[in-house]
Amino acid sequence: MHKYEVAVVLNAKLEDDARTEVLDKVKALIERFGGQITNVDDWGRKKLAYEIQKMSEGFYYFIQFDAESSAPAEIESRIRIMDNVIRYLIVRADEEE
């Protein structure tokens, strides 16, 4: 098992219920591919560095999880096609020794 972190930026025009639903789908994907969520960090609404799809703000979430090395590719391929996710990035967070 390796440690990973996924950063997800959601559409700023989403209502609270819709935003929670999208976040729950991302969490369910992680668990579906054998990941164990260790922490969810909600940064709230932030200004984007540059406009994306004519939006200048988004909701930022960072989810840390443990998973096998094959899981991130599977998770990423599903997040890529999700509505209301404007940007995402999965990185390996293992500490180098």
N, CA, C and O of each residue as an XYZ file, in Angstrom:
388
protein
N       0.843     -1.186      0.000
C       0.000      0.000      0.000
C       0.884      1.245      0.000
O       1.886      1.319      0.711
N       0.485      2.216     -0.816
C       1.195      3.484     -0.896
C       0.261      4.598     -0.464
O      -0.960      4.442     -0.486
N       0.834      5.715     -0.075
C       0.040      6.887      0.311
C      -0.112      7.796     -0.905
O       0.855      8.064     -1.619
N      -1.334      8.265     -1.130
C      -1.630      9.155     -2.246
C      -2.443     10.328     -1.751
O      -3.024     10.297     -0.666
N      -2.472     11.371     -2.576
C      -3.339     12.512     -2.312
C      -3.966     12.927     -3.637
O      -3.281     13.052     -4.652
N      -5.273     13.136     -3.611
C      -5.956     13.639     -4.798
C      -6.469     15.041     -4.487
O      -7.141     15.269     -3.481
N      -6.137     15.967     -5.373
C      -6.642     17.333     -5.276
C      -7.751     17.471     -6.307
O      -7.562     17.147     -7.479
N      -8.897     17.949     -5.870
C     -10.052     18.081     -6.757
C     -10.572     19.511     -6.663
O     -10.775     20.040     -5.570
N     -10.787     20.131     -7.827
C     -11.377     21.469     -7.875
C     -12.752     21.329     -8.517
O     -12.882     20.877     -9.655
N     -13.771     21.726     -7.766
C     -15.150     21.601     -8.241
C     -15.688     22.955     -8.693
O     -15.229     24.008     -8.251
N     -16.657     22.896     -9.572
C     -17.336     24.076    -10.109
C     -17.862     24.948     -8.962
O     -18.547     24.449     -8.070
N     -17.549     26.234     -8.983
C     -17.956     27.162     -7.918
C     -19.454     27.458     -7.933
O     -19.985     27.977     -6.951
N     -20.136     27.143     -9.017
C     -21.572     27.438     -9.116
C     -22.441     26.345     -8.492
O     -23.666     26.466     -8.478
N     -21.822     25.282     -7.978
C     -22.579     24.172     -7.401
C     -23.192     24.551     -6.052
O     -22.587     25.268     -5.255
N     -24.397     24.055     -5.820
C     -25.031     24.204     -4.509
C     -24.364     23.223     -3.545
O     -23.657     22.310     -3.973
N     -24.589     23.413     -2.248
C     -23.965     22.559     -1.235
C     -24.282     21.077     -1.439
O     -23.393     20.231     -1.339
N     -25.551     20.761     -1.725
C     -25.952     19.364     -1.898
C     -25.244     18.722     -3.088
O     -24.763     17.593     -2.994
N     -25.180     19.436     -4.198
C     -24.541     18.908     -5.405
C     -23.041     18.737     -5.185
O     -22.442     17.772     -5.661
N     -22.441     19.676     -4.464
C     -21.002     19.596     -4.186
C     -20.702     18.384     -3.305
O     -19.727     17.671     -3.539
N     -21.534     18.154     -2.299
C     -21.366     16.996     -1.422
C     -21.524     15.705     -2.210
O     -20.798     14.738     -1.980
N     -22.469     15.690     -3.135
C     -22.707     14.503     -3.953
C     -21.486     14.172     -4.818
O     -21.092     13.009     -4.904
N     -20.888     15.170     -5.454
C     -19.703     14.948     -6.292
C     -18.540     14.462     -5.429
O     -17.817     13.546     -5.819
N     -18.361     15.071     -4.261
C     -17.280     14.665     -3.359
C     -17.479     13.227     -2.877
O     -16.518     12.465     -2.770
N     -18.727     12.861     -2.588
C     -19.024     11.486     -2.170
C     -18.729     10.490     -3.285
O     -18.284      9.374     -3.019
N     -18.976     10.889     -4.535
C     -18.661     10.012     -5.669
C     -17.158      9.774     -5.777
O     -16.721      8.659     -6.062
N     -16.367     10.822     -5.549
C     -14.909     10.690     -5.600
C     -14.446      9.755     -4.485
O     -13.603      8.887     -4.714
N     -14.990      9.926     -3.282
C     -14.635      9.053     -2.158
C     -15.022      7.609     -2.448
O     -14.265      6.686     -2.144
N     -16.202      7.413     -3.036
C     -16.663      6.065     -3.368
C     -15.749      5.408     -4.399
O     -15.498      4.205     -4.328
N     -15.253      6.191     -5.355
C     -14.309      5.661     -6.347
C     -13.039      5.163     -5.674
O     -12.538      4.086     -5.996
N     -12.521      5.949     -4.743
C     -11.301      5.566     -4.032
C     -11.520      4.249     -3.301
O     -10.680      3.352     -3.367
N     -12.644      4.133     -2.606
C     -12.931      2.912     -1.854
C     -13.223      1.737     -2.780
O     -12.896      0.596     -2.453
N     -13.825      2.000     -3.913
C     -14.147      0.946     -4.876
C     -12.892      0.250     -5.398
O     -12.909     -0.951     -5.666
N     -11.813      1.003     -5.538
C     -10.566      0.432     -6.043
C      -9.591      0.088     -4.925
O      -8.378      0.069     -5.137
N     -10.121     -0.182     -3.734
C      -9.313     -0.694     -2.641
C      -8.602      0.347     -1.804
O      -7.744      0.001     -0.992
N      -8.938      1.614     -1.982
C      -8.289      2.669     -1.214
C      -8.948      2.863      0.138
O     -10.144      2.624      0.306
N      -8.145      3.303      1.100
C      -8.662      3.629      2.423
C      -8.405      5.115      2.656
O      -7.255      5.549      2.713
N      -9.468      5.884      2.790
C      -9.352      7.325      2.975
C      -8.857      7.610      4.386
O      -9.421      7.115      5.362
N      -7.798      8.413      4.489
C      -7.240      8.745      5.798
C      -7.579     10.171      6.225
O      -7.633     10.458      7.421
N      -7.810     11.072      5.262
C      -8.109     12.459      5.608
C      -8.765     13.175      4.429
O      -8.404     12.942      3.275
N      -9.725     14.044      4.725
C     -10.344     14.898      3.706
C     -10.186     16.339      4.179
O     -10.641     16.707      5.263
N      -9.540     17.137      3.357
C      -9.257     18.524      3.698
C     -10.071     19.435      2.775
O      -9.871     19.437      1.560
N     -10.977     20.197      3.352
C     -11.845     21.108      2.588
C     -11.272     22.515      2.688
O     -11.301     23.124      3.758
N     -10.750     23.034      1.579
C     -10.182     24.380      1.574
C     -11.219     25.431      1.232
O     -10.949     26.626      1.355
N     -12.397     25.010      0.808
C     -13.459     25.958      0.497
C     -13.289     26.612     -0.870
O     -12.570     26.116     -1.737
N     -13.974     27.740     -1.032
C     -13.984     28.460     -2.309
C     -12.726     29.331     -2.419
O     -12.452     30.159     -1.551
N     -11.982     29.130     -3.487
C     -10.748     29.884     -3.720
C     -10.720     30.408     -5.152
O     -11.369     29.860     -6.043
N      -9.968     31.461     -5.352
C      -9.774     32.018     -6.686
C      -8.800     31.123     -7.449
O      -7.781     30.700     -6.902
N      -9.110     30.840     -8.698
C      -8.225     30.048     -9.541
C      -7.072     30.906    -10.042
O      -7.201     32.125    -10.156
N      -5.957     30.274    -10.335
C      -4.791     31.008    -10.847
C      -5.086     31.596    -12.222
O      -4.562     32.651    -12.579
N      -5.922     30.913    -12.985
C      -6.327     31.394    -14.298
C      -7.725     30.868    -14.588
O      -8.165     29.895    -13.975
N      -8.420     31.504    -15.514
C      -9.782     31.096    -15.842
C      -9.815     29.722    -16.474
O      -9.010     29.407    -17.351
N     -10.751     28.906    -16.023
C     -10.969     27.579    -16.591
C     -12.444     27.501    -16.946
O     -13.300     27.689    -16.081
N     -12.747     27.229    -18.183
C     -14.135     27.138    -18.658
C     -14.954     28.372    -18.229
O     -16.092     28.243    -17.780
N     -14.363     29.559    -18.373
C     -14.977     30.837    -18.040
C     -15.323     30.979    -16.555
O     -16.221     31.738    -16.191
N     -14.600     30.237    -15.697
C     -14.786     30.336    -14.244
C     -13.507     30.861    -13.623
O     -12.408     30.517    -14.058
N     -13.652     31.690    -12.611
C     -12.474     32.233    -11.949
C     -12.340     31.741    -10.506
O     -11.365     32.065     -9.829
N     -13.321     30.956    -10.033
C     -13.277     30.397     -8.681
C     -13.673     28.932     -8.710
O     -14.329     28.461     -9.639
N     -13.255     28.220     -7.662
C     -13.615     26.812     -7.538
C     -13.526     26.380     -6.087
O     -12.925     27.067     -5.261
N     -14.130     25.233     -5.780
C     -14.057     24.652     -4.443
C     -12.944     23.612     -4.431
O     -12.942     22.689     -5.245
N     -12.005     23.759     -3.514
C     -10.835     22.888     -3.435
C     -11.008     21.840     -2.350
O     -11.406     22.149     -1.226
N     -10.700     20.582     -2.704
C     -10.713     19.475     -1.749
C      -9.444     18.659     -1.936
O      -9.013     18.420     -3.064
N      -8.849     18.233     -0.832
C      -7.665     17.375     -0.856
C      -7.988     16.130     -0.051
O      -8.327     16.222      1.129
N      -7.886     14.964     -0.680
C      -8.217     13.705     -0.040
C      -6.967     12.833      0.010
O      -6.410     12.482     -1.031
N      -6.525     12.486      1.213
C      -5.396     11.578      1.368
C      -5.946     10.160      1.513
O      -6.946      9.935      2.194
N      -5.275      9.209      0.861
C      -5.719      7.819      0.955
C      -4.552      6.865      0.752
O      -3.523      7.227      0.179
N      -4.733      5.636      1.234
C      -3.773      4.556      1.035
C      -4.371      3.606      0.013
O      -5.552      3.268      0.092
N      -3.551      3.167     -0.961
C      -4.062      2.260     -1.994
C      -2.908      1.540     -2.674
O      -1.743      1.908     -2.522
N      -3.259      0.509     -3.424
C      -2.273     -0.205     -4.233
C      -1.864      0.688     -5.406
O      -2.556      1.653     -5.729
N      -0.757      0.367     -6.028
C      -0.212      1.223     -7.090
C      -1.076      1.272     -8.348
O      -0.923      2.190     -9.153
N      -1.971      0.317     -8.538
C      -2.828      0.325     -9.730
C      -4.061      1.219     -9.562
O      -4.688      1.594    -10.553
N      -4.408      1.560     -8.333
C      -5.635      2.308     -8.058
C      -5.665      3.726     -8.638
O      -6.689      4.109     -9.203
N      -4.594      4.527     -8.527
C      -4.684      5.908     -9.026
C      -5.057      6.026    -10.499
O      -5.820      6.920    -10.866
N      -4.545      5.159    -11.337
C      -4.883      5.231    -12.766
C      -6.371      4.965    -12.982
O      -7.012      5.628    -13.798
N      -6.915      3.997    -12.253
C      -8.345      3.680    -12.373
C      -9.205      4.842    -11.867
O     -10.191      5.219    -12.500
N      -8.820      5.395    -10.727
C      -9.569      6.513    -10.138
C      -9.525      7.722    -11.070
O     -10.543      8.367    -11.320
N      -8.330      8.016    -11.578
C      -8.149      9.169    -12.462
C      -8.997      9.052    -13.723
O      -9.583     10.038    -14.171
N      -9.066      7.854    -14.295
C      -9.835      7.680    -15.531
C     -11.328      7.941    -15.302
O     -12.030      8.365    -16.220
N     -11.814      7.690    -14.086
C     -13.229      7.961    -13.779
C     -13.466      9.421    -13.420
O     -14.484      9.992    -13.811
N     -12.537     10.038    -12.678
C     -12.699     11.444    -12.303
C     -12.667     12.326    -13.553
O     -13.368     13.335    -13.626
N     -11.853     11.938    -14.529
C     -11.689     12.716    -15.765
C     -13.026     13.007    -16.442
O     -13.195     14.073    -17.034
N     -13.978     12.074    -16.364
C     -15.247     12.240    -17.079
C     -16.392     12.724    -16.183
O     -17.535     12.810    -16.631
N     -16.089     13.038    -14.927
C     -17.135     13.501    -14.007
C     -17.524     14.947    -14.316
O     -16.669     15.798    -14.561
N     -18.830     15.204    -14.298
C     -19.312     16.573    -14.450
C     -18.954     17.368    -13.197
O     -18.854     16.809    -12.104
N     -18.767     18.641    -13.360
C     -18.504     19.581    -12.270
C     -17.122     19.471    -11.632
O     -16.814     20.238    -10.719
N     -16.273     18.533    -12.088
C     -14.874     18.510    -11.655
C     -14.102     19.259    -12.734
O     -13.993     18.790    -13.867
N     -13.562     20.438    -12.373
C     -12.890     21.223    -13.402
C     -11.392     20.936    -13.455
O     -10.772     21.128    -14.501
N     -10.794     20.478    -12.349
C      -9.392     20.057    -12.338
C      -9.199     19.006    -11.263
O      -9.920     18.993    -10.265
N      -8.219     18.116    -11.462
C      -7.888     17.094    -10.470
C      -6.419     16.725    -10.653
O      -5.841     16.936    -11.719
N      -5.836     16.178     -9.610
C      -4.459     15.700     -9.688
C      -4.249     14.684     -8.578
O      -4.561     14.945     -7.417
N      -3.718     13.525     -8.942
C      -3.384     12.503     -7.955
C      -1.864     12.411     -7.882
O      -1.196     12.232     -8.900
N      -1.323     12.534     -6.671
C       0.120     12.417     -6.483
C       0.409     11.389     -5.394
O      -0.388     11.186     -4.478
N       1.551     10.756     -5.518
C       1.980      9.803     -4.504
C       2.614     10.587     -3.375
O       3.505     11.402     -3.618
N       2.178     10.361     -2.145
C       2.616     11.155     -1.009
C       3.553     10.394     -0.077
O       3.814     10.854      1.035
N       4.067      9.239     -0.504
C       5.007      8.483      0.323
C       6.220      9.352      0.622
O       6.687     10.114     -0.225
N       6.713      9.222      1.835
C       7.911      9.971      2.207
C       9.135      9.190      1.781
O       9.254      7.996      2.058
N      10.038      9.869      1.109
C      11.285      9.242      0.660
C      12.201      9.044      1.856
O      12.295      9.911      2.724
N      12.865      7.918      1.899
C      13.802      7.662      2.996
C      15.214      7.723      2.518
O      16.141      7.533      3.305
